[in-house]
């Protein structure tokens, strides 16, 4: 799989009426919005932990945060969304990393840098992140909301990688949408693997260096083309593969080492080309 280097973006027309620089008022409003979302989130997490998720109502969350019910719904669509207050802003920051990538950076490296914004979000409040991780393990509805948030990053990275394929390197039989989706999924999988391990350890250790090591495995797997490299060993957990349209899904143990997960993906791709 080969990618095109980044192309320089055309300069935007200058205008005396339009500016990309946020005004002090805009920044202040954004900061106040995030502050309120975090206060609602803290109230929700405390109530979920003490009363239980099912027994907690939106009215109780709003009251605990000292606001009206309508204020809650200005920030979140449902009570399960309330424990993920930063994902919207983090998605914007990840997209900004992609948009501002250096001209000759490998797009896969750019995506790896983009997902680091998510890790920084969790690492900025370790105690909160650990408590949220424990809640999502106990409440299936919260786990589903978390999975939906992760899917947004995968879609962003898939679109980005798909936009940087080198058409001159395309070979007959290649499935560029599938390759882009699997590569983006691998980056997110590597990130989530490291994140879960860090959270299970109580947010101890240098998580960024662990993440860099995981990305080295992703680059080794995808950098020279999908399907090339090491042969899966007999210890690799078997992949369960389903294919609908342009999507291929692999399933491996959540406690499997990351290099085994990558070998499973690579083997499944090779067998379904």
LUMDRENKE-335680 format. One record per residue: x negated, y negated, z of N, C-alpha, C in turn; residue in one letter. Coordinates in steps of 0.001 Angstrom, whole numbers. Layout:
% residues N
ATOM      n.u      n.v      n.w     ca.u     ca.v     ca.w      c.u      c.v      c.w  residuo
ATOM        X        Y        Z        X        Y        Z        X        Y        Z        a
...
//
This chain:
% residues 273
ATOM      n.u      n.v      n.w     ca.u     ca.v     ca.w      c.u      c.v      c.w  residuo
ATOM     -846     1171        0        0        0        0     -887    -1227        0        x
ATOM     -746    -2073     -975    -1549    -3275    -1071     -652    -4494    -1034        x
ATOM    -1186    -5547     -447     -417    -6771     -302    -1129    -7923     -990        x
ATOM     -351    -8894    -1394     -900   -10123    -1929    -1371   -11009     -785        x
ATOM    -2462   -11763     -987    -2823   -12757       10    -1761   -13838       50        x
ATOM    -1759   -14582     1130     -771   -15649     1254    -1011   -16715      197        x
ATOM       83   -17220     -350       -2   -18315    -1298      183   -19630     -544        x
ATOM     -520   -20639     -982     -376   -21945     -354     1052   -22441     -546        x
ATOM     1614   -23026      475     2974   -23529      390     2968   -24934     -214        x
ATOM     3909   -25237    -1105     3958   -26578    -1671     4251   -27616     -600        x
ATOM     3660   -28775     -786     3867   -29839      193     5329   -30269      166        x
ATOM     5862   -30544     1329     7253   -30997     1414     7320   -32482     1084        x
ATOM     8383   -32887      430     8510   -34305      104     8574   -35153     1362        x
ATOM     7889   -36281     1304     7882   -37185     2442     9146   -38017     2441        x
ATOM     9631   -38322     3577    10834   -39139     3676    10763   -39959     4943        x
ATOM    11183   -41169     4862    11189   -42019     6050    12340   -41678     6971        x
ATOM    13324   -40913     6431    14512   -40603     7218    14462   -39215     7838        x
ATOM    13603   -38339     7289    13563   -36952     7755    12174   -36629     8255        x
ATOM    12081   -36005     9402    10775   -35634     9963    10860   -34252    10552        x
ATOM     9788   -33448    10347     9741   -32109    10938     9277   -32160    12388        x
ATOM     8799   -33320    12844     8295   -33437    14204     9457   -33643    15159        x
ATOM     9637   -32743    16143    10753   -32894    17073    10632   -34197    17852        x
ATOM    11746   -34864    18047    11755   -36082    18844    11708   -35712    20327        x
ATOM    11300   -36664    21184    11305   -36372    22627    12667   -35902    23117        x
ATOM    13740   -36510    22554    15079   -36096    22961    15398   -34674    22571        x
ATOM    14955   -34250    21367    15182   -32880    20906    14427   -31893    21772        x
ATOM    13169   -32231    22074    12374   -31333    22921    12977   -31221    24311        x
ATOM    13449   -32329    24833    14040   -32321    26169    15315   -31473    26189        x
ATOM    16131   -31596    25148    17365   -30811    25074    17058   -29320    24976        x
ATOM    16027   -28981    24185    15641   -27572    24047    15135   -27019    25368        x
ATOM    14353   -27823    26089    13831   -27379    27387    14962   -27188    28395        x
ATOM    15941   -28085    28380    17078   -27963    29291    17923   -26739    28955        x
ATOM    18067   -26482    27654    18819   -25302    27225    18154   -24026    27716        x
ATOM    16834   -23929    27536    16116   -22735    27967    16152   -22599    29488        x
ATOM    16055   -23713    30197    16118   -23680    31661    17454   -23115    32125        x
ATOM    18536   -23564    31513    19853   -23065    31897    20009   -21589    31561        x
ATOM    19531   -21183    30393    19602   -19772    30017    18851   -18903    31021        x
ATOM    17695   -19371    31458    16914   -18603    32431    17591   -18557    33794        x
ATOM    18247   -19650    34194    18970   -19648    35469    20150   -18684    35424        x
ATOM    20866   -18675    34314    21960   -17719    34151    21442   -16294    34141        x
ATOM    20313   -16090    33500    19708   -14763    33445    19308   -14282    34837        x
ATOM    18680   -15166    35615    18262   -14789    36965    19468   -14421    37822        x
ATOM    20551   -15186    37683    21770   -14883    38445    22356   -13546    38018        x
ATOM    22368   -13290    36716    22922   -12026    36212    22101   -10842    36697        x
ATOM    20789   -10943    36623    19937    -9828    37035    20099    -9520    38516        x
ATOM    20210   -10567    39327    20380   -10338    40769    21713    -9654    41055        x
ATOM    22763   -10096    40375    24070    -9478    40583    24108    -8047    40060        x
ATOM    23495    -7811    38896    23454    -6450    38358    22731    -5511    39323        x
ATOM    21661    -6025    39941    20865    -5195    40852    21592    -4915    42158        x
ATOM    22394    -5875    42629    23056    -5706    43933    24454    -5110    43822        x
ATOM    25240    -5570    42813    26614    -5098    42665    26772    -3995    41638        x
ATOM    25817    -3939    40712    25949    -3012    39597    26441    -3741    38366        x
ATOM    26051    -3260    37198    26397    -3945    35955    27907    -3976    35725        x
ATOM    28567    -2829    35836    29991    -2752    35530    30825    -3608    36472        x
ATOM    30410    -3718    37729    31202    -4447    38721    30999    -5951    38649        x
ATOM    30028    -6406    37905    29718    -7839    37825    30496    -8486    36688        x
ATOM    31100    -9643    36963    31866   -10355    35946    31116   -11605    35495        x
ATOM    31501   -12108    34338    30924   -13359    33827    31204   -14492    34796        x
ATOM    32420   -14541    35364    32759   -15602    36320    31810   -15586    37510        x
ATOM    31447   -14402    37979    30530   -14299    39117    29129   -14773    38743        x
ATOM    28696   -14445    37533    27371   -14900    37079    27345   -16419    36994        x
ATOM    28390   -16999    36405    28460   -18459    36274    28483   -19122    37644        x
ATOM    29280   -18568    38567    29375   -19148    39906    28037   -19069    40627        x
ATOM    27335   -17940    40488    26037   -17784    41147    25014   -18775    40605        x
ATOM    25155   -19150    39326    24243   -20122    38722    24722   -21558    38936        x
ATOM    25923   -21719    39531    26441   -23048    39813    27003   -23776    38607        x
ATOM    27531   -23012    37637    28101   -23633    36436    29482   -23036    36169        x
ATOM    30190   -23629    35215    31513   -23146    34836    31399   -21982    33853        x
ATOM    32477   -21211    33746    32529   -20072    32820    32240   -20515    31386        x
ATOM    32789   -21664    30967    32575   -22130    29598    31102   -22452    29334        x
ATOM    30386   -22868    30369    28948   -23130    30213    28213   -21835    29922        x
ATOM    28610   -20771    30606    27991   -19472    30342    28140   -19107    28873        x
ATOM    29354   -19263    28336    29602   -18833    26961    29020   -19793    25917        x
ATOM    28565   -20947    26353    27816   -21800    25425    26411   -21247    25197        x
ATOM    25949   -20404    26123    24579   -19888    26038    24513   -18407    25676        x
ATOM    25517   -17634    26068    25501   -16199    25805    26891   -15742    25355        x
ATOM    26912   -14752    24481    28188   -14224    24008    28775   -13180    24950        x
ATOM    27931   -12569    25771    28395   -11508    26663    27454   -11415    27852        x
ATOM    27882   -10686    28875    27052   -10625    30079    25770    -9827    29861        x
ATOM    25776    -8843    28929    24541    -8096    28698    23473    -8954    28020        x
ATOM    23916    -9939    27245    22941   -10834    26607    22229   -11706    27625        x
ATOM    22830   -11868    28793    22298   -12823    29763    20955   -12414    30344        x
ATOM    20565   -11162    30231    19256   -10809    30785    18157   -10903    29735        x
ATOM    18484   -11394    28546    17480   -11605    27500    17528   -13075    27056        x
ATOM    17149   -14013    27924    17342   -15434    27599    16346   -15998    26599        x
ATOM    15224   -15312    26393    14127   -15896    25599    13995   -15342    24189        x
ATOM    14773   -14338    23836    14547   -13681    22546    14813   -14615    21352        x
ATOM    15825   -15453    21445    16106   -16363    20331    14920   -17279    20062        x
ATOM    14392   -17887    21122    13262   -18802    20954    12005   -18057    20532        x
ATOM    11837   -16844    21032    10651   -16068    20665    10697   -15660    19203        x
ATOM    11888   -15347    18707    12033   -15011    17289    11635   -16203    16417        x
ATOM    12011   -17392    16841    11636   -18604    16103    10113   -18770    16107        x
ATOM     9480   -18520    17252     8013   -18658    17330     7319   -17612    16474        x
ATOM     7851   -16395    16459     7257   -15345    15626     7359   -15713    14152        x
ATOM     8492   -16255    13752     8657   -16663    12360     7720   -17813    12013        x
ATOM     7468   -18700    12981     6546   -19816    12749     5129   -19305    12519        x
ATOM     4751   -18220    13207     3432   -17617    12984     3320   -17132    11539        x
ATOM     4361   -16491    11042     4351   -16008     9662     4261   -17176     8679        x
ATOM     5034   -18225     8937     5073   -19360     8020     3745   -20111     7964        x
ATOM     3010   -20097     9079     1765   -20872     9154      525   -20000     8981        x
ATOM      678   -18802     8425     -455   -17878     8300    -1556   -18464     7420        x
ATOM    -2840   -18211     7760    -3956   -18665     6914    -3840   -18076     5515        x
ATOM    -4345   -18775     4493    -4134   -18375     3090    -4581   -16956     2760        x
ATOM    -5693   -16488     3337    -6241   -15194     2917    -6108   -14111     3993        x
ATOM    -5255   -14326     4972    -5063   -13316     6007    -4227   -12162     5466        x
ATOM    -4625   -10934     5789    -3826    -9777     5408    -2445    -9897     6066        x
ATOM    -1368    -9764     5307      -26    -9926     5883      259    -8977     7050        x
ATOM     -347    -7792     7037     -138    -6884     8160     -758    -7469     9431        x
ATOM    -1908    -8134     9299    -2516    -8804    10445    -1633    -9952    10929        x
ATOM    -1012   -10654     9983     -114   -11754    10349     1059   -11237    11167        x
ATOM     1635   -10125    10741     2755    -9533    11474     2319    -9125    12877        x
ATOM     1112    -8583    12998      593    -8210    14323      484    -9440    15221        x
ATOM       60   -10552    14642      -12   -11776    15441     1386   -12277    15802        x
ATOM     2342   -12095    14879     3701   -12536    15146     4338   -11808    16319        x
ATOM     4138   -10500    16385     4757    -9721    17460     4113   -10018    18807        x
ATOM     2911   -10581    18790     2275   -10954    20056     3065   -12031    20790        x
ATOM     3861   -12807    20051     4705   -13796    20712     5701   -13113    21646        x
ATOM     6147   -11917    21274     7079   -11175    22126     6365   -10709    23390        x
ATOM     5152   -10185    23235     4404    -9738    24407     4117   -10905    25346        x
ATOM     3798   -12051    24776     3532   -13224    25632     4773   -13637    26401        x
ATOM     5945   -13458    25791     7194   -13765    26481     7319   -12908    27739        x
ATOM     7075   -11610    27605     7169   -10714    28756     6068   -11001    29770        x
ATOM     4847   -11257    29284     3700   -11459    30177     3778   -12785    30923        x
ATOM     4588   -13729    30437     4689   -15027    31105     5425   -14935    32436        x
ATOM     6226   -13885    32628     6961   -13687    33883     6954   -12199    34214        x
ATOM     5815   -11674    34681     5680   -10218    34880     6725    -9610    35816        x
ATOM     6982   -10265    36945     7934    -9698    37916     9331    -9602    37317        x
ATOM     9742   -10646    36614    11055   -10635    35963    11112    -9550    34892        x
ATOM    10028    -9409    34144     9992    -8417    33069    10094    -6999    33616        x
ATOM     9418    -6734    34729     9489    -5401    35343    10906    -5123    35840        x
ATOM    11507    -6110    36500    12874    -5932    37006    13849    -5707    35856        x
ATOM    13675    -6438    34765    14546    -6282    33605    14347    -4902    32975        x
ATOM    13120    -4445    32909    12833    -3111    32354    13558    -2039    33163        x
ATOM    13524    -2142    34491    14184    -1149    35333    15695    -1175    35135        x
ATOM    16247    -2377    34982    17683    -2487    34738    18079    -1834    33417        x
ATOM    17299    -2100    32367    17653    -1548    31059    17516      -33    31028        x
ATOM    16674      526    31897    16569     1986    31972    17794     2602    32639        x
ATOM    18445     1822    33511    19565     2341    34288    20922     2101    33629        x
ATOM    21006     1068    32780    22298      673    32210    22254      827    30691        x
ATOM    22921     1838    30144    22877     2073    28694    23290      861    27861        x
ATOM    24261       91    28321    24715    -1077    27560    23600    -2105    27420        x
ATOM    22826    -2285    28486    21705    -3227    28428    20604    -2694    27521        x
ATOM    20417    -1390    27555    19421     -784    26669    19805     -999    25206        x
ATOM    21082     -866    24896    21544    -1088    23526    21341    -2540    23100        x
ATOM    21564    -3477    24028    21342    -4891    23714    19865    -5152    23446        x
ATOM    19012    -4492    24204    17565    -4643    24001    17157    -4091    22631        x
ATOM    17692    -2945    22258    17390    -2352    20953    17832    -3279    19830        x
ATOM    18993    -3914    19993    19475    -4849    18975    18527    -6030    18831        x
ATOM    17952    -6483    19936    16991    -7589    19872    15729    -7170    19132        x
ATOM    15247    -5964    19412    14051    -5452    18735    14291    -5353    17231        x
ATOM    15492    -4953    16837    15811    -4804    15409    15689    -6127    14661        x
ATOM    15932    -7231    15336    15797    -8538    14683    14345    -8804    14292        x
ATOM    13408    -8425    15150    11991    -8609    14818    11604    -7702    13646        x
ATOM    12094    -6481    13656    11771    -5560    12563    12265    -6100    11229        x
ATOM    13468    -6652    11213    14000    -7205     9958    13166    -8391     9485        x
ATOM    12764    -9242    10424    11930   -10394    10070    10614    -9937     9439        x
ATOM     9958    -8963    10052     8649    -8512     9566     8782    -7731     8258        x
ATOM     9873    -6974     8123    10088    -6234     6873    10228    -7200     5703        x
ATOM    11048    -8232     5873    11220    -9226     4804     9887    -9879     4444        x
ATOM     9099   -10153     5468     7818   -10811     5230     6870    -9918     4441        x
ATOM     6721    -8675     4868     5814    -7760     4169     6290    -7493     2753        x
ATOM     7583    -7340     2572     8120    -7071     1248     7833    -8226      290        x
ATOM     7731    -9416      809     7442   -10571      -22     5980   -10708     -399        x
ATOM     5119    -9777       88     3689    -9886     -180     3105    -8635     -841        x
ATOM     3954    -7822    -1452     3422    -6684    -2199     2699    -7168    -3456        x
ATOM     1618    -6496    -3791      882    -6788    -5024     1510    -5959    -6141        x
ATOM     2294    -6589    -6994     2992    -5849    -8050     2016    -5180    -9009        x
ATOM      825    -5767    -9173     -171    -5167   -10061     -713    -3851    -9538        x
ATOM     -569    -3624    -8208    -1069    -2384    -7617       33    -1346    -7458        x
ATOM     1239    -1692    -7909     2365     -772    -7762     2140      479    -8614        x
ATOM     2401     1636    -7998     2254     2905    -8710     3625     3545    -8905        x
ATOM     3758     4304    -9954     5012     4996   -10228     5380     5880    -9041        x
ATOM     6600     5772    -8607     7056     6572    -7474     6964     5853    -6143        x
ATOM     6248     4726    -6100     6180     3957    -4860     7557     3408    -4513        x
ATOM     7814     3298    -3248     9075     2737    -2773     8736     1559    -1869        x
ATOM     8503      395    -2492     8013     -744    -1730     8931    -1155     -574        x
ATOM    10257    -1189     -735    11102    -1528      415    10914     -564     1578        x
ATOM    10782      733     1266    10573     1711     2327     9227     1493     3006        x
ATOM     8174     1268     2211     6847     1067     2777     6814     -166     3668        x
ATOM     7438    -1237     3225     7470    -2467     4024     8211    -2228     5333        x
ATOM     9322    -1504     5260    10107    -1252     6462     9352     -369     7447        x
ATOM     8695      663     6943     7961     1564     7830     6764      852     8455        x
ATOM     6042       35     7679     4898     -698     8223     5346    -1672     9302        x
ATOM     6436    -2400     9053     6958    -3327    10055     7392    -2570    11309        x
ATOM     8033    -1426    11109     8464     -610    12239     7275     -107    13046        x
ATOM     6180      221    12353     4988      708    13045     4401     -372    13951        x
ATOM     4385    -1616    13472     3871    -2714    14292     4735    -2882    15535        x
ATOM     6055    -2870    15356     6965    -3034    16486     6863    -1834    17431        x
ATOM     6729     -633    16883     6576      570    17709     5320      488    18554        x
ATOM     4208       59    17950     2955      -80    18690     3130    -1080    19829        x
ATOM     3752    -2199    19526     3993    -3212    20554     4839    -2649    21690        x
ATOM     5948    -1991    21354     6857    -1486    22375     6226     -381    23208        x
ATOM     5387      444    22574     4691     1512    23293     3798      919    24376        x
ATOM     3016      -88    24016     2121     -741    24972     2929    -1479    26040        x
ATOM     3987    -2166    25618     4815    -2915    26565     5435    -1997    27607        x
ATOM     6027     -890    27175     6649       39    28141     5618      599    29109        x
ATOM     4449      959    28600     3404     1505    29467     2978      473    30507        x
ATOM     2859     -785    30066     2461    -1869    30969     3534    -2116    32032        x
ATOM     4802    -2103    31621     5888    -2345    32568     6027    -1191    33557        x
ATOM     5833       42    33075     5893     1194    33996     4792     1128    35044        x
ATOM     3674      488    34696     2549      337    35624     2700     -898    36504        x
ATOM     3893    -1507    36494     4129    -2674    37325     3509    -3940    36785        x
ATOM     3309    -4000    35462     2728    -5165    34790     1296    -5418    35241        x
ATOM      569    -4336    35488     -843    -4429    35860    -1714    -4122    34649        x
ATOM    -2859    -4801    34551    -3806    -4504    33479    -3786    -5556    32381        x
ATOM    -4807    -5500    31537    -4970    -6448    30432    -4130    -5969    29257        x
ATOM    -2884    -6438    29194    -1956    -5937    28195    -2356    -6384    26786        x
ATOM    -2980    -7546    26650    -3327    -8030    25311    -4412    -7163    24678        x
ATOM    -5404    -6729    25459    -6440    -5858    24900    -5861    -4487    24547        x
ATOM    -4902    -4021    25346    -4231    -2761    25025    -3467    -2889    23713        x
ATOM    -2852    -4045    23516    -2095    -4279    22289    -3026    -4341    21080        x
ATOM    -4180    -4991    21234    -5150    -5061    20134    -5613    -3659    19731        x
ATOM    -5809    -2792    20715    -6208    -1406    20408    -5104     -693    19636        x
ATOM    -3869     -909    20046    -2743     -285    19347    -2674     -767    17905        x
ATOM    -2930    -2045    17672    -2893    -2587    16315    -4020    -2021    15457        x
ATOM    -5139    -1695    16071    -6226    -1051    15311    -5747      285    14742        x
ATOM    -4957     1004    15530    -4411     2279    15062    -3449     2050    13902        x
ATOM    -2625     1006    14008    -1689      693    12922    -2451      333    11659        x
ATOM    -3495     -474    11785    -4276     -867    10602    -4957      345     9979        x
ATOM    -5467     1239    10813    -6112     2450    10298    -5109     3304     9532        x
ATOM    -3884     3333    10024    -2852     4150     9396    -2364     3552     8087        x
ATOM    -2135     2239     8069    -1498     1609     6919    -2438      780     6055        x
ATOM    -3608      447     6566    -4490     -454     5840    -4976       92     4514        x
ATOM    -5228     1407     4427    -5739     2013     3199    -4636     2703     2404        x
ATOM    -3400     2470     2785    -2289     3086     2058    -1614     4149     2898        x
ATOM     -299     4147     2882      450     5133     3659      228     6517     3073        x
ATOM       45     7498     3943     -161     8870     3491    -1619     9261     3418        x
ATOM    -2542     8294     3543    -3971     8618     3518    -4494     8699     4938        x
ATOM    -5668     9317     5093    -6307     9348     6403    -6240    10712     7038        x
ATOM    -6161    10727     8387    -6250    11975     9136    -5085    12901     8835        x
ATOM    -5315    14182     9021    -4257    15185     8881    -3649    15434    10247        x
ATOM    -2353    15522    10276    -1673    15751    11553    -2109    17067    12158        x
ATOM    -2352    17045    13464    -2783    18256    14152    -1568    19061    14583        x
ATOM    -1847    20267    15065     -751    21134    15508     -104    20598    16775        x
ATOM     -814    19663    17478     -263    19116    18710      690    17959    18450        x
ATOM      735    17491    17219     1620    16368    16898     3077    16797    17054        x
ATOM     3876    16062    17818     5281    16443    17966     5989    16393    16625        x
ATOM     6840    17372    16327     7505    17402    15030     8392    16191    14828        x
ATOM     8444    15720    13578     9272    14564    13247    10637    15033    12783        x
ATOM    11652    14356    13266    12991    14557    12745    13241    13452    11745        x
ATOM    13545    13791    10515    13603    12801     9448    14984    12788     8828        x
ATOM    15537    11593     8682    16764    11426     7918    16540    10307     6938        x
ATOM    17185    10398     5793    16963     9400     4754    18304     8979     4159        x
ATOM    18572     7689     4239    19766     7118     3628    19333     5896     2859        x
ATOM    19527     5897     1556    19124     4747      755    17638     4523      844        x
ATOM    17230     3376     1430    15831     3021     1490    15254     3198     2888        x
ATOM    15977     3898     3794    15550     3966     5183    15099     5377     5528        x
ATOM    13937     5482     6158    13464     6750     6674    13264     6599     8166        x
ATOM    13789     7553     8957    13716     7477    10402    12912     8663    10913        x
ATOM    11946     8420    11803    11225     9503    12442    11458     9441    13937        x
ATOM    11464    10606    14588    11692    10689    16024    10532    11429    16661        x
ATOM     9925    10837    17699     8848    11478    18436     9070    11222    19917        x
ATOM     8375    11966    20763     8510    11768    22202     8102    10354    22587        x
ATOM     8847     9727    23507     8508     8371    23933     7221     8339    24742        x
ATOM     6813     9480    25330     5572     9497    26109     4385     9990    25294        x
ATOM     4564    10189    23991     3467    10661    23147     2442     9547    22962        x
ATOM     1128     9871    22887      116     8859    22593      419     8189    21265        x
ATOM       31     6917    21167      392     6138    19983     -195     6722    18708        x
ATOM    -1422     7272    18767    -2005     7824    17539    -1209     9032    17056        x
ATOM     -604     9793    17984      251    10910    17575     1526    10396    16906        x
ATOM     2094     9304    17443     3285     8719    16834     2985     8279    15403        x
ATOM     1822     7634    15213     1449     7178    13876     1246     8358    12921        x
ATOM      638     9435    13406      436    10614    12553     1779    11226    12178        x
ATOM     2738    11200    13118     4066    11723    12831     4729    10930    11713        x
ATOM     4642     9604    11786     5225     8756    10744     4567     9036     9408        x
ATOM     3233     9132     9414     2502     9334     8171     2847    10686     7530        x
ATOM     2944    11708     8371     3275    13042     7867     4682    13057     7277        x
ATOM     5643    12389     7977     7020    12370     7489     7117    11645     6154        x
ATOM     6360    10563     6004     6358     9845     4732     5804    10708     3612        x
ATOM     4708    11404     3880     4078    12224     2866     5005    13323     2393        x
ATOM     5747    13908     3336     6629    15018     2993     7891    14556     2270        x
ATOM     8211    13237     2363     9456    12752     1767     9225    11790      626        x
ATOM     8009    11760       91     7731    10922    -1082     8363    11531    -2324        x
//
